[in-house]
């Protein structure tokens, strides 16, 4: 079952934690790829590392809602990243999906990434977007109704196996680096950094 708009309307920290164990799925013309979300980061209004910290711009406009949409942007002029928009419309908050455990369409992911090692296919935000075939053109799509969506962990067999969640600081930022807004599944080999 797809996650609902009500799920995404929760506070951003709750969404970031509850996304662990859910599946990100992309149905494209080349096939279906999916991965279990094993690492997330929360970005909140008033957080100096958040793209919406200063104001709404053309680049970050999709971050302001509605909840359940994708916010896809490019970093370092090289890689796209996918975020899940949270909070009420007009509040610029989102959850970055940092890492996936590849589940479905692994051969297609390997082709897209040009590598065979499964552990390294999706162990970073730029890597997972490339492996999943997610592009900048998908900025603003609804994760409720599009071919890119997130399945509820409550309906997946893997969710029935309890896991320990690690809470720590975020990676690769200079402002707000001390905030404990990064979450990952302990001992999962597909996490970007431990």
Rosetta silent file (secondary structure, phi, psi, omega in degrees, C-alpha in Angstrom):
SEQUENCE: XXXXXXXXXXXXXXXXXXXXXXXXXXXXXXXXXXXXXXXXXXXXXXXXXXXXXXXXXXXXXXXXXXXXXXXXXXXXXXXXXXXXXXXXXXXXXXXXXXXXXXXXXXXXXXXXXXXXXXXXXXXXXXXXXXXXXXXXXXXXXXXXXXXXXXXXXXXXXXXXXXXXXXXXXXXXXXXXXXXXXXXXXXXXXXXXXX
SCORE:     score description
SCORE:     0.000 S_00000001
   1 L     0.000  133.814  178.340    0.000    0.000    0.000 S_00000001
   2 E   -68.234  147.846  173.106    1.317    3.462   -0.921 S_00000001
   3 L   -64.734  147.264 -173.943    1.974    5.926    1.843 S_00000001
   4 L   -97.843  167.463  176.894   -0.856    8.438    2.166 S_00000001
   5 H   -60.881  -35.814  178.605   -0.970   12.216    2.216 S_00000001
   6 H   -60.582  -37.433  177.743   -1.776   12.013    5.936 S_00000001
   7 H   -59.636  -48.263 -176.615    1.523   10.213    6.484 S_00000001
   8 H   -71.298  -17.069  179.234    3.473   13.020    4.802 S_00000001
   9 L   -80.545   -7.707  176.929    1.557   15.684    6.777 S_00000001
  10 L   -65.307  171.204  176.249    3.149   14.498   10.017 S_00000001
  11 L   -64.808  151.244 -170.841    6.040   16.431   11.489 S_00000001
  12 H   -61.955  -38.553  178.723    9.210   16.024    9.446 S_00000001
  13 H   -62.011  -44.521  178.814   11.216   14.202   12.123 S_00000001
  14 H   -61.204  -43.345  179.186    8.471   11.557   12.451 S_00000001
  15 H   -61.936  -45.039 -179.168    8.344   11.085    8.680 S_00000001
  16 H   -58.284  -41.703  179.833   12.139   10.717    8.483 S_00000001
  17 H   -71.597  -43.028 -175.432   12.092    7.990   11.125 S_00000001
  18 H   -75.574  -15.789  175.211    9.021    6.190    9.794 S_00000001
  19 L   -71.311  -21.898  178.705   10.355    6.066    6.229 S_00000001
  20 L   -60.683  128.987 -178.277   12.996    3.581    7.389 S_00000001
  21 L    93.419  -16.328  176.834   11.973    0.167    6.102 S_00000001
  22 L   -75.675  165.010 -179.614    9.600    1.570    3.460 S_00000001
  23 E  -109.796  128.340  168.848   10.197    0.894   -0.241 S_00000001
  24 E   -89.756  126.499 -176.386   10.927    3.569   -2.834 S_00000001
  25 E  -124.305  139.402  173.355    9.597    2.300   -6.182 S_00000001
  26 E  -133.456  116.135  176.533   10.018    3.703   -9.697 S_00000001
  27 E   -96.973  108.791 -179.030    8.095    2.185  -12.600 S_00000001
  28 E  -117.342  175.447  178.907    9.769    3.381  -15.797 S_00000001
  29 L   -66.092  -17.317 -179.901    9.621    2.356  -19.447 S_00000001
  30 L   -92.888  -11.929  179.373   12.804    0.314  -18.860 S_00000001
  31 E   140.776 -179.540 -179.286   11.408   -1.627  -15.911 S_00000001
  32 E  -100.398  132.598  172.022   10.644   -1.456  -12.213 S_00000001
  33 E  -123.648  145.143  176.455   13.295   -0.653   -9.641 S_00000001
  34 E  -150.366  156.074  177.929   12.770   -0.579   -5.910 S_00000001
  35 E  -151.976  147.810  177.270   14.786   -0.309   -2.749 S_00000001
  36 E   -80.270  128.181  179.903   14.212   -0.434    0.972 S_00000001
  37 E   -72.330  120.780 -176.992   14.886    2.940    2.576 S_00000001
  38 E  -118.513   -5.708 -178.802   17.699    2.447    5.091 S_00000001
  39 E  -155.990  134.058  179.268   18.867    6.029    5.710 S_00000001
  40 E  -139.211  163.130  171.532   17.178    9.445    5.817 S_00000001
  41 E  -136.948  137.927  178.515   17.892   13.024    6.865 S_00000001
  42 E   -97.063  141.248  176.396   15.352   15.612    8.020 S_00000001
  43 E  -130.103  115.759 -171.888   15.502   19.275    6.951 S_00000001
  44 L  -110.443  154.804  172.810   13.247   21.637    8.886 S_00000001
  45 L   -55.562  131.733 -178.706   12.041   25.214    8.574 S_00000001
  46 L    88.988   -4.553  178.840   14.506   27.354   10.548 S_00000001
  47 L   -88.499  121.752 -175.984   17.314   24.822   10.058 S_00000001
  48 L   -63.348  -15.976  177.182   20.329   26.602    8.489 S_00000001
  49 L   -89.183   -8.026 -177.959   21.106   23.525    6.351 S_00000001
  50 L   -78.128  136.158  179.112   17.591   23.487    4.875 S_00000001
  51 L   -60.050  -24.475 -178.522   17.226   24.815    1.314 S_00000001
  52 L   -92.749    9.335 -173.866   14.149   26.754    2.477 S_00000001
  53 L   -56.868  -47.041 -175.512   15.991   28.425    5.359 S_00000001
  54 L   -85.357  -48.363 -178.275   16.166   31.912    3.875 S_00000001
  55 L  -176.649  172.893  176.366   13.128   32.068    1.599 S_00000001
  56 L   -79.585  132.248  178.642   11.223   30.433   -1.227 S_00000001
  57 L  -131.482  175.809  176.192   13.073   30.527   -4.565 S_00000001
  58 L   -60.574  -40.237 -177.202   12.644   28.998   -8.009 S_00000001
  59 L   -66.453  -40.602 -174.114   15.097   26.250   -7.069 S_00000001
  60 L  -103.370    9.035 -173.168   13.423   25.219   -3.805 S_00000001
  61 H   -54.035  -38.730 -177.434    9.775   26.015   -4.660 S_00000001
  62 H   -67.136  -18.940 -179.909    8.681   22.376   -4.678 S_00000001
  63 H   -69.365  -15.612 -176.424    9.864   22.023   -1.092 S_00000001
  64 H   -91.096   11.891  171.555    6.921   24.176    0.021 S_00000001
  65 L   109.889  172.002    8.367    4.321   21.537   -0.759 S_00000001
  66 L   -78.561  162.221  177.847    2.048   19.901   -1.001 S_00000001
  67 L   -62.167  143.401 -177.728    3.197   17.118    1.321 S_00000001
  68 L    95.629   -0.246  174.442    3.797   13.842   -0.482 S_00000001
  69 E   -91.754  163.965  175.922    5.478   15.477   -3.463 S_00000001
  70 E   -94.933  140.037  171.765    9.073   14.886   -4.527 S_00000001
  71 E  -115.498  106.405 -177.025   11.679   17.620   -4.258 S_00000001
  72 E  -113.453  126.178 -178.722   14.471   16.688   -6.683 S_00000001
  73 E  -140.843  166.188 -178.776   17.498   18.942   -6.998 S_00000001
  74 E  -103.689  139.371  175.419   21.077   18.816   -8.228 S_00000001
  75 E  -117.588  146.671  177.975   24.147   19.044   -5.991 S_00000001
  76 L    54.937   19.062 -179.320   27.687   19.971   -7.001 S_00000001
  77 L    66.773   13.675 -174.354   26.416   20.349  -10.580 S_00000001
  78 L  -125.809  -48.791 -168.215   26.625   16.570  -10.930 S_00000001
  79 E  -118.806  143.147  171.827   24.102   14.515   -8.977 S_00000001
  80 E   -88.925  157.537  174.189   20.395   14.701   -8.301 S_00000001
  81 E  -133.969  147.593  177.098   18.917   13.960   -4.877 S_00000001
  82 E  -113.286  133.174  176.468   15.331   13.056   -3.991 S_00000001
  83 E  -122.059  153.110  174.506   13.505   14.414   -0.982 S_00000001
  84 E  -101.831  122.433 -179.853   10.012   13.744    0.300 S_00000001
  85 E   -74.633  134.730 -178.408    8.082   16.964    0.969 S_00000001
  86 L  -128.567 -177.286  174.977    6.493   17.079    4.430 S_00000001
  87 L    67.966  169.533 -179.197    4.628   19.541    6.654 S_00000001
  88 L   -65.952  158.161  176.162    1.699   21.758    5.599 S_00000001
  89 L   -55.245  134.995  179.465    1.664   23.622    2.283 S_00000001
  90 L    97.181  -12.394  177.112    3.775   26.766    2.560 S_00000001
  91 L  -104.908  119.375 -175.693    6.240   25.326    5.084 S_00000001
  92 L   -83.064   86.878  177.401    9.528   24.365    3.424 S_00000001
  93 L  -135.245  151.242 -178.832   10.446   21.035    5.007 S_00000001
  94 E  -161.632  165.551  175.741   11.516   17.709    3.528 S_00000001
  95 E  -117.383  122.640  175.119   13.225   14.396    4.164 S_00000001
  96 E   -79.969  129.688  172.037   16.263   13.454    2.081 S_00000001
  97 E   -87.155  112.193 -173.117   16.407    9.780    1.157 S_00000001
  98 E   -91.559  -31.946 -176.571   20.116    9.054    1.707 S_00000001
  99 E  -157.192  148.678  177.654   20.405    5.317    1.024 S_00000001
 100 E  -127.544  152.243  167.615   18.479    2.293   -0.219 S_00000001
 101 E   -98.161  111.498 -176.655   18.938   -1.438   -0.017 S_00000001
 102 E   -57.489  135.332 -178.430   18.332   -2.580   -3.630 S_00000001
 103 E  -122.222  -54.538 -173.700   15.386   -4.984   -3.882 S_00000001
 104 E  -124.604  144.584  179.293   13.922   -5.103   -7.388 S_00000001
 105 L    72.912   33.584 -175.589   15.436   -4.361  -10.797 S_00000001
 106 H   -62.674  -39.036  178.333   18.990   -4.825   -9.581 S_00000001
 107 H   -61.833  -40.830  177.952   20.347   -5.572  -13.076 S_00000001
 108 H   -65.056  -40.324  176.141   18.815   -2.334  -14.361 S_00000001
 109 H   -60.913  -42.663  179.825   20.351   -0.468  -11.415 S_00000001
 110 H   -62.965  -40.007  177.167   23.737   -1.992  -12.223 S_00000001
 111 H   -63.252  -47.327 -178.313   23.437   -0.863  -15.857 S_00000001
 112 H   -62.830  -35.902 -178.285   22.480    2.661  -14.860 S_00000001
 113 H   -89.850  -15.592 -179.010   25.342    2.913  -12.375 S_00000001
 114 L    68.054   34.121  179.773   27.899    1.068  -14.518 S_00000001
 115 L  -151.827  158.028 -176.929   28.888   -1.184  -11.642 S_00000001
 116 L  -102.743  -27.492 -172.463   28.109   -4.638  -10.291 S_00000001
 117 L   -66.704  111.657 -173.638   28.712   -4.345   -6.536 S_00000001
 118 H   -61.158  -39.384 -177.769   25.240   -4.352   -4.977 S_00000001
 119 H   -60.812  -25.874 -176.314   26.323   -2.727   -1.693 S_00000001
 120 H  -101.888    3.300 -178.031   27.493    0.381   -3.552 S_00000001
 121 L   -66.380  -41.903 -171.286   24.542    0.779   -5.944 S_00000001
 122 L  -133.123   25.471 -176.037   22.393    2.955   -3.680 S_00000001
 123 L   -91.601   46.406  177.005   24.538    3.823   -0.641 S_00000001
 124 L   178.111  153.774 -174.703   24.320    7.573   -1.145 S_00000001
 125 H   -63.174  -38.994  177.272   21.688   10.083   -2.305 S_00000001
 126 H   -71.407  -37.195 -179.739   23.212   10.692   -5.752 S_00000001
 127 H   -65.285  -45.456 -175.988   23.875    7.001   -6.291 S_00000001
 128 H   -67.619  -35.974  178.275   20.345    5.876   -5.468 S_00000001
 129 H   -64.644  -43.118  177.425   18.760    8.471   -7.746 S_00000001
 130 H   -63.641  -45.830 -179.040   20.945    7.333  -10.653 S_00000001
 131 H   -63.018  -36.280 -177.528   20.238    3.649   -9.936 S_00000001
 132 H   -84.769   -8.373 -179.501   16.488    4.270   -9.695 S_00000001
 133 L    74.339   27.900  178.837   16.337    6.372  -12.884 S_00000001
 134 L   -89.562  131.369 -175.904   15.032    9.433  -11.039 S_00000001
 135 L  -122.758  167.595  178.622   15.753   12.695  -12.860 S_00000001
 136 H   -58.507  -28.285  179.584   15.471   16.436  -12.230 S_00000001
 137 H   -64.805  -13.455 -179.460   12.378   16.436  -14.455 S_00000001
 138 H   -90.676    3.260  176.577   10.587   14.584  -11.637 S_00000001
 139 L   -58.983  125.175  177.877   10.864   17.572   -9.279 S_00000001
 140 L    92.445   -4.184  179.116    7.370   18.252   -7.942 S_00000001
 141 L   -68.110  154.476  176.587    5.769   14.940   -8.909 S_00000001
 142 E   -83.160  126.579  174.653    3.272   13.426   -6.509 S_00000001
 143 L   -80.029    0.438  177.767    4.552   10.348   -4.699 S_00000001
 144 L   -91.842  -31.798 -171.319    0.865    9.534   -4.149 S_00000001
 145 L  -126.662   -8.509 -175.877   -0.203    9.229   -7.797 S_00000001
 146 L   -89.996 -178.381  178.244    2.881    9.002  -10.042 S_00000001
 147 L   -80.440   -0.176  172.755    4.980    6.040  -11.196 S_00000001
 148 E  -116.741  121.451 -173.073    7.473    6.931   -8.460 S_00000001
 149 E  -155.010  173.037  179.543    6.060    6.222   -5.004 S_00000001
 150 E  -122.873  128.676  178.141    6.780    4.842   -1.553 S_00000001
 151 E   -89.114  139.435 -179.914    5.200    1.684   -0.175 S_00000001
 152 L   -62.053  132.379  178.050    4.238    1.580    3.486 S_00000001
 153 H   -65.167  -23.584 -178.615    6.616   -0.497    5.592 S_00000001
 154 H   -66.286  -20.600 -178.718    3.631   -1.860    7.533 S_00000001
 155 H  -100.580    6.011 -176.193    2.539   -3.868    4.475 S_00000001
 156 L  -109.963  139.251 -177.858    5.974   -5.333    3.735 S_00000001
 157 H   -59.279  -33.757 -178.904    7.325   -8.588    5.195 S_00000001
 158 H   -62.674  -28.420 -177.999   10.705   -6.999    5.981 S_00000001
 159 H   -69.034  -24.512 -179.319    9.012   -4.564    8.332 S_00000001
 160 H   -68.235  -19.553  176.478    7.897   -7.434   10.533 S_00000001
 161 L   -87.987  114.793 -178.220   11.554   -7.968   11.424 S_00000001
 162 L   -63.332  149.252  176.094   12.412   -5.372   14.061 S_00000001
 163 L  -136.067  156.410  177.216   15.447   -3.202   13.485 S_00000001
 164 L   -91.935  132.797  177.922   17.404   -0.778   15.592 S_00000001
 165 E   -98.988  132.788  175.714   17.379    2.828   14.424 S_00000001
 166 E  -100.108  134.252  175.175   20.489    4.950   14.840 S_00000001
 167 E  -112.469  129.001 -177.618   20.077    8.710   15.330 S_00000001
 168 E  -153.033 -172.238  179.184   23.078   10.879   14.528 S_00000001
 169 L   -85.012  160.182 -176.909   24.170   14.119   12.854 S_00000001
 170 L   -77.946  167.179 -172.559   23.830   14.763    9.129 S_00000001
 171 L  -112.493  143.601  169.460   26.562   14.346    6.535 S_00000001
 172 L    73.472   23.110  177.994   28.204   16.769    4.115 S_00000001
 173 L  -125.105  157.933  178.950   26.861   20.024    5.526 S_00000001
 174 L  -108.097  -31.454  178.295   28.556   22.919    7.292 S_00000001
 175 L  -101.395  141.316 -178.982   25.579   24.669    8.900 S_00000001
 176 L    68.466   18.406 -175.750   23.322   22.812   11.309 S_00000001
 177 L   -67.896  -18.198 -178.444   25.878   19.991   11.314 S_00000001
 178 L   -88.626   -6.735 -177.297   25.363   19.395   15.033 S_00000001
 179 L   -77.188  133.524 -176.929   21.622   18.658   14.732 S_00000001
 180 L   -84.194   65.558 -174.031   20.716   14.956   15.202 S_00000001
 181 L  -110.475   19.286  177.034   18.488   14.723   12.123 S_00000001
 182 E  -111.556  136.958 -175.933   19.997   11.684   10.392 S_00000001
 183 E  -133.953  137.502  175.993   18.443    8.246   10.862 S_00000001
 184 E  -150.684  161.398  178.780   19.516    4.847    9.631 S_00000001
 185 E   -80.485  120.978 -177.930   18.962    1.142   10.158 S_00000001
 186 L   -60.028  141.688  174.886   21.738   -0.200   12.369 S_00000001
 187 L    64.704   12.785  176.501   24.078   -2.795   10.863 S_00000001
 188 L   -84.055  124.771 -175.226   22.588   -2.419    7.376 S_00000001
 189 L   -70.846   -7.209 -177.104   25.449   -2.700    4.843 S_00000001
 190 L   -96.183    0.242  177.522   23.738   -0.315    2.390 S_00000001
 191 L   -68.325  145.863 -175.973   23.942    2.764    4.649 S_00000001
 192 L   -67.812  -50.444  178.920   26.195    5.509    3.246 S_00000001
 193 L  -140.524  145.084  179.196   28.244    6.178    6.407 S_00000001
 194 L  -109.385    0.000    0.000   28.086    4.667    9.866 S_00000001
